[in-house]
Amino acid sequence: PFPVPGASFRSMNTAGERHHPVELDGPSVTLESAEYVLPRGYCITEMPAGGNYRQGSFSAEFKYGLSEGIFTSTSGIFMNAWRVEPADYPAFRDFTRFVVNEENRRVVLVRKN
């Protein structure tokens, strides 16, 4: 449901463990919102439930909705640190996996009979 999933999160969550800190660009907030008007004669049969993840200096929230033929997806990703220490990496990896999974959720759109 997001036009451009964040490739940077995908690349951050591949290592099983870290021996050196992960350096970040600094604290950041990324907010995204998209609206899609369903074509006439179509309906959504499946859409993500959404969810949130909070762990230390990182949090993310994803919401999806459908109202009057308009599908909406919104997200907020909050990174409140300059670096991730090796001891904190497993939790950070879970956070980035959550973000990647949510950004790649699918919406099933079908033609009404």
C-alpha positions as CSV (number, residue, x, y, z in Angstrom):
1,P,0.0,0.0,0.0
2,F,3.0,2.3,0.1
3,P,4.2,3.7,-3.3
4,V,7.9,3.4,-2.4
5,P,8.9,0.9,0.3
6,G,12.0,1.9,2.3
7,A,14.9,-0.1,0.9
8,S,17.2,1.3,3.6
9,F,15.4,-0.6,6.3
10,R,15.7,-3.8,4.3
11,S,19.5,-3.4,4.1
12,M,19.8,-2.8,7.8
13,N,18.2,-6.0,9.1
14,T,20.2,-8.7,7.4
15,A,23.1,-9.3,9.8
16,G,22.6,-11.9,12.5
17,E,24.7,-9.9,14.9
18,R,26.9,-6.8,15.0
19,H,30.3,-6.2,16.4
20,H,30.3,-2.5,15.7
21,P,27.6,0.2,16.1
22,V,25.2,1.0,13.3
23,E,25.7,4.7,12.5
24,L,22.5,6.5,11.6
25,D,22.0,9.9,10.0
26,G,20.5,11.1,13.2
27,P,17.1,11.3,14.8
28,S,14.4,11.4,12.2
29,V,10.7,11.2,11.7
30,T,9.2,9.9,8.5
31,L,5.5,10.4,7.9
32,E,3.7,9.0,4.9
33,S,0.1,9.1,3.8
34,A,-1.5,7.8,0.6
35,E,-5.1,7.7,-0.7
36,Y,-6.3,5.5,-3.5
37,V,-9.7,5.8,-5.1
38,L,-11.1,2.4,-5.9
39,P,-12.1,2.1,-9.6
40,R,-15.8,1.9,-10.2
41,G,-17.0,-1.8,-9.9
42,Y,-14.1,-2.9,-7.7
43,C,-13.9,-3.7,-4.0
44,I,-11.2,-4.6,-1.5
45,T,-11.4,-8.2,-0.2
46,E,-8.3,-8.1,1.9
47,M,-6.3,-5.3,3.5
48,P,-3.7,-5.2,6.3
49,A,-4.7,-4.8,9.9
50,G,-2.0,-2.3,10.6
51,G,0.1,-2.3,13.8
52,N,2.7,-0.5,15.8
53,Y,6.1,-1.3,17.2
54,R,8.0,0.4,20.0
55,Q,11.4,-0.5,21.2
56,G,13.8,1.9,23.0
57,S,14.6,4.8,20.7
58,F,12.6,3.4,17.7
59,S,8.9,3.2,17.0
60,A,6.6,2.8,14.0
61,E,2.9,2.9,13.4
62,F,1.0,1.8,10.3
63,K,-2.8,2.3,9.8
64,Y,-5.0,1.3,6.9
65,G,-8.6,2.2,6.2
66,L,-11.4,2.1,3.7
67,S,-14.2,4.6,3.6
68,E,-16.6,5.5,0.7
69,G,-14.4,3.8,-1.9
70,I,-11.2,5.4,-0.8
71,F,-8.4,3.3,0.6
72,T,-5.9,5.1,2.9
73,S,-2.5,4.0,4.3
74,T,-0.6,6.1,6.8
75,S,2.7,5.5,8.6
76,G,4.9,7.1,11.1
77,I,8.5,6.0,11.6
78,F,10.4,7.5,14.5
79,M,14.1,7.0,15.1
80,N,15.4,8.9,18.1
81,A,19.0,7.9,18.1
82,W,22.3,8.6,16.2
83,R,23.5,5.0,16.5
84,V,22.6,1.5,17.5
85,E,25.0,-0.3,19.8
86,P,25.8,-3.9,19.1
87,A,23.9,-5.0,22.2
88,D,20.8,-3.2,21.0
89,Y,21.0,-4.6,17.4
90,P,18.6,-7.6,17.9
91,A,15.8,-5.2,18.9
92,F,16.7,-2.8,16.1
93,R,16.7,-5.7,13.6
94,D,13.2,-6.6,14.8
95,F,12.1,-3.0,14.4
96,T,13.4,-2.8,10.8
97,R,11.8,-6.1,9.9
98,F,8.5,-4.8,11.2
99,V,8.8,-1.7,9.0
100,V,9.8,-3.7,5.9
101,N,6.9,-6.2,6.4
102,E,4.3,-3.4,6.9
103,E,5.5,-1.4,3.9
104,N,5.2,-4.5,1.7
105,R,1.7,-5.6,2.9
106,R,-0.8,-6.3,0.1
107,V,-4.2,-5.1,-0.6
108,V,-6.5,-7.4,-2.6
109,L,-8.7,-5.6,-5.1
110,V,-11.3,-7.6,-7.1
111,R,-14.0,-6.7,-9.6
112,K,-17.5,-7.0,-8.3
113,N,-19.9,-9.3,-10.1
